[in-house]
């Protein structure tokens, strides 16, 4: 019998690439992934429509009008004073409107009128400018008591007050203003990073549990090192996550392009005016992608270890809950350190691998130094490799019941075949 030449064993990188390519194609072209992509879009669309409708209803329901039920002369004086003050204090003064029912009825009862739920007035102003009386709920009285007193004071003035013109010397920015606005960018970036990580990292769990149930993982463990299996699955799911983020990003871009003004009016947030980060937008976006990858790999490595130890989906959910709560706590830790640059708390958040991507992304928004990001990314990469190594070792000893890697088994099999 002629000896057949043995094909050299795949290296760890080659094996990881084979696993990553296999899992990426299998997940990407599955029907479940299509529904996974569409899942987050429906709540966003429905929430946007509901918020738009609710905002319009709320604006129509809230009244800023205060009715004036005084004598004709006092009513005219109050209206004139309100018109003079309105340009100086926009949004702070009520819109004064004469109450037609009071002009027609000398015995007009403002309290009975309000309790009968007539008109659409926040409150009704009675009495005289010297002694004005507001009739309304306690909340509306507390809101408009000061502005009405100011208007009444100007109505009593013998001559209209002359308001001096205030000069303005604008500057491009200031240290306090720049830091305050960048905090908003840091907070939004951290929240987006956290939501995407938690939403997408769970795919790693179900993938490994299915393969354990089908005994596929045992075949892979016998053929290639478990380190390569774990690493290949992680990067496959990371690539799938980037596909999902791209789809959601394009959908969000289309949504803001078509209904950006409505969204801004309802939410009060204009993404076009989001403060620029300290490192600039191009580099900040690049760092955001890198830190998402690291956050995903770190959390995914933990989830992969949990999935390799679990025997059912229910057990996976039970075991993953502590990790999810831990990730929530480290997110709060990173968010807390935004206002404390250089403090021991921030250094701890940067040093702890799970919170490091969140803390460093916020630092990119606040500080312009770049060398710290290179160190942080290197440290996070080392942590990913360490978690993968520990998880694969734990899987071999606790699940496969072997202290050595699949490499030893495969090499012995190859020698016997030869």
Residue pairs with C-beta under 8 A, 6 or more apart in sequence:
3 418
6 414
6 417
6 418
9 407
9 410
9 411
9 414
10 18
10 224
10 228
12 225
12 227
12 228
12 231
13 228
15 224
15 225
15 228
15 229
15 232
16 228
16 229
16 231
16 232
16 235
17 232
18 224
18 232
19 220
19 224
19 228
19 229
19 231
19 232
19 233
19 236
20 231
20 232
20 233
20 235
20 236
20 239
21 236
22 232
22 236
23 207
23 232
23 233
23 236
23 237
24 236
24 239
24 240
27 33
27 203
27 207
27 236
27 237
27 240
28 240
28 243
33 240
36 203
36 244
37 244
37 247
37 248
40 199
40 248
41 248
41 251
44 252
44 255
45 255
48 255
48 259
48 263
48 266
51 266
51 267
52 259
52 262
52 263
52 266
54 266
55 265
55 266
63 120
63 121
63 122
64 94
64 95
64 122
65 94
65 95
65 96
65 97
65 120
65 121
65 122
66 94
66 95
66 96
66 97
66 121
66 122
66 123
66 124
66 125
66 134
66 144
66 148
67 96
67 97
67 98
67 99
67 102
67 110
67 119
67 121
67 123
67 124
67 125
68 75
68 78
68 79
68 96
68 97
68 98
68 99
68 102
68 124
68 125
69 75
69 98
69 99
69 101
69 102
69 108
69 110
69 124
69 125
69 126
70 78
70 102
70 125
70 126
70 127
70 128
70 129
71 128
72 103
74 128
74 129
74 155
75 98
77 129
77 155
78 96
78 125
78 129
78 151
78 152
78 155
79 96
79 98
80 155
81 151
81 152
81 154
81 155
82 93
82 94
82 95
82 96
82 151
84 154
84 160
84 161
85 93
85 150
85 151
85 154
86 93
88 163
89 147
92 147
93 147
93 150
93 151
94 122
94 144
94 147
94 148
96 125
96 151
97 121
99 108
99 110
99 113
99 119
99 121
99 124
101 108
101 113
101 118
101 119
102 108
102 110
110 124
110 126
110 135
111 135
113 119
113 124
114 121
114 123
114 124
114 135
114 136
121 136
122 136
122 140
122 143
122 144
123 134
123 135
123 136
123 137
123 140
123 141
123 144
124 134
124 135
124 136
125 132
125 133
125 134
125 135
125 148
126 132
126 133
126 135
127 133
129 152
129 155
129 156
130 152
130 156
132 148
132 149
132 152
134 140
134 141
134 144
134 145
134 148
136 144
154 160
154 161
178 275
179 366
181 275
182 275
182 276
182 277
182 278
182 365
182 366
183 338
183 339
183 365
183 366
184 274
184 275
185 274
185 275
185 276
185 277
185 365
186 277
186 338
186 361
186 362
186 365
186 366
187 335
187 338
187 362
188 274
189 277
189 284
189 288
189 361
189 362
189 365
190 331
190 334
190 335
190 338
190 358
190 361
190 362
193 288
193 291
193 292
193 295
193 357
193 358
193 361
194 327
194 331
194 358
196 241
196 245
196 292
197 292
197 295
197 296
197 299
197 327
198 299
198 324
198 327
200 237
200 240
200 241
200 244
200 245
200 296
201 237
201 296
201 299
201 300
201 303
202 303
202 320
203 237
203 240
203 241
204 233
204 234
204 237
204 300
204 303
204 304
204 307
205 303
205 304
205 306
205 307
205 316
205 320
206 307
206 313
206 316
207 233
207 237
207 307
208 217
208 233
208 304
208 307
208 308
209 307
209 310
209 312
209 313
209 316
211 217
211 220
212 307
212 308
212 310
212 311
212 399
217 229
217 308
218 400
220 229
220 406
221 229
221 395
221 396
221 400
221 406
222 406
222 409
222 410
223 406
223 410
224 406
224 407
224 410
225 392
225 405
225 406
225 407
226 392
226 393
226 395
226 396
226 400
226 405
226 406
227 388
227 389
227 392
227 405
229 392
230 301
230 304
230 308
230 388
230 391
230 392
230 395
231 388
233 304
234 297
234 300
234 301
234 304
234 384
234 388
235 297
237 296
237 300
238 293
238 296
238 297
238 300
241 296
245 292
255 263
256 263
256 271
260 271
260 272
263 269
264 270
277 284
277 364
277 365
277 366
278 364
278 365
278 366
278 367
278 368
279 287
279 364
279 365
279 368
279 370
283 364
283 370
284 364
284 365
287 360
287 361
287 364
287 373
288 361
288 364
290 377
291 357
291 358
291 360
291 361
291 377
292 357
294 356
294 357
294 377
294 380
294 381
294 384
295 354
295 357
295 358
297 380
297 384
298 353
298 354
298 357
298 380
298 383
298 384
298 387
299 323
299 327
299 354
301 384
301 387
301 388
301 391
302 323
302 387
302 391
303 320
303 323
304 388
304 391
305 387
305 390
305 391
305 394
305 395
306 316
306 319
306 320
306 323
307 316
308 391
308 394
308 395
308 399
309 319
309 394
309 395
309 398
309 399
310 316
310 319
326 354
327 354
330 349
330 352
330 354
330 355
330 358
331 355
331 358
333 345
333 348
333 349
333 352
333 355
333 359
334 349
334 355
334 358
334 359
334 362
335 358
335 362
336 345
337 343
337 345
337 346
337 349
337 359
337 362
338 362
338 366
340 346
341 363
341 366
341 367
346 359
346 363
349 355
349 356
349 358
349 359
350 356
350 359
350 360
350 363
350 376
351 379
353 379
353 380
353 383
353 384
353 387
356 376
356 379
356 380
356 383
357 376
357 380
360 372
360 373
360 376
363 372
363 373
364 373
392 405
396 402
396 403
396 404
396 405
396 406
397 403
402 409
